[in-house]
Amino acid sequence: MLLKQYVSFQVWLATQKNSKNKGQSLAEYGLVLALIAVVCIAALTTLGNSISGMLEGLGSTIGGVSTSG
């Protein structure tokens, strides 16, 4: 009887431990995903401004070229 209760307690304890780990892993993946999203947004914002400036310069250079030969 006591052994059966002990085994039952060990099974319960193992299932509780696994469910906590799964929740913790999910939270960690969520944090990593949020960090990656923030880094991507910052990179795109920075590169977007650089690319926009470069394209504006290129457009003005092309606009200044004479097409009559």
C-alpha positions as CSV (number, residue, x, y, z in Angstrom):
1,M,0.0,0.0,0.0
2,L,2.8,2.4,0.9
3,L,4.8,1.5,-2.1
4,K,1.8,2.1,-4.4
5,Q,1.3,5.6,-2.9
6,Y,5.0,6.3,-3.3
7,V,5.0,5.3,-6.9
8,S,1.8,7.3,-7.5
9,F,3.5,10.4,-5.9
10,Q,6.6,9.9,-8.1
11,V,4.5,9.8,-11.2
12,W,2.6,12.9,-10.2
13,L,5.9,14.7,-9.4
14,A,7.3,13.7,-12.8
15,T,4.3,15.0,-14.6
16,Q,4.3,18.3,-12.7
17,K,8.0,18.8,-13.5
18,N,7.6,18.1,-17.2
19,S,4.6,20.5,-17.5
20,K,6.6,23.3,-15.9
21,N,9.6,22.7,-18.2
22,K,7.3,22.8,-21.3
23,G,5.9,26.1,-20.1
24,Q,9.3,27.5,-19.4
25,S,10.6,26.4,-22.8
26,L,7.6,28.1,-24.5
27,A,8.3,31.3,-22.7
28,E,11.9,31.2,-23.6
29,Y,11.1,30.7,-27.3
30,G,8.7,33.6,-27.1
31,L,11.4,35.9,-25.6
32,V,13.9,34.8,-28.3
33,L,11.4,35.4,-31.0
34,A,10.6,38.9,-29.6
35,L,14.3,39.7,-29.5
36,I,14.8,38.6,-33.1
37,A,11.8,40.7,-34.2
38,V,13.2,43.8,-32.4
39,V,16.6,43.3,-34.0
40,C,15.1,42.9,-37.4
41,I,13.0,46.0,-37.1
42,A,15.9,48.0,-36.0
43,A,18.1,46.7,-38.8
44,L,15.4,47.4,-41.4
45,T,14.8,50.9,-40.1
46,T,18.5,51.7,-40.3
47,L,19.1,50.1,-43.6
48,G,15.9,51.5,-45.0
49,N,17.1,55.1,-44.4
50,S,20.5,54.3,-45.9
51,I,19.0,52.7,-49.0
52,S,16.5,55.5,-49.4
53,G,19.3,58.1,-49.3
54,M,21.4,56.1,-51.8
55,L,18.5,55.7,-54.2
56,E,17.7,59.4,-54.0
57,G,21.3,60.2,-54.9
58,L,21.3,57.8,-57.7
59,G,18.0,59.3,-59.1
60,S,19.4,62.8,-59.0
61,T,22.6,61.6,-60.8
62,I,20.6,59.8,-63.5
63,G,18.3,62.8,-63.8
64,G,21.3,65.1,-64.5
65,V,22.6,62.9,-67.3
66,S,22.0,64.4,-70.8
67,T,20.3,62.0,-73.2
68,S,21.1,63.9,-76.3
69,G,24.3,62.9,-77.9
